[in-house]
């Protein structure tokens, strides 16, 4: 899968993660398998001390082949279709971990 094959909102999320480098995206709504950029979305950037550069100066532009973690997060969105992701952790510009809330029914 390549970047140019993604929807505009998925490319935006991809660029956000790459620009963030380390941190988390909070309150991410998924609608029809697509990330929603609304007022509840929150970015929390981590600054790693002792490193020469924190974050990338600018995310790469143009087309490139997606890494396995990037493909996996978008496949998860496709399965979820409509839902809410309280926390999406980002490490080295890549999606690293999703935290989900689920209701238990009796």
Secondary structure, DSSP 8 states (H G I E B T S, - for coil): -BGGGS-HHHHHHHHHHHHH-SEEEEEEEEETTEEE--TT-EEEE---TT-S-SS-SS---S--B--HHHHHHHHHHHHH-SEEEEEEEEETTEEEEEE-------
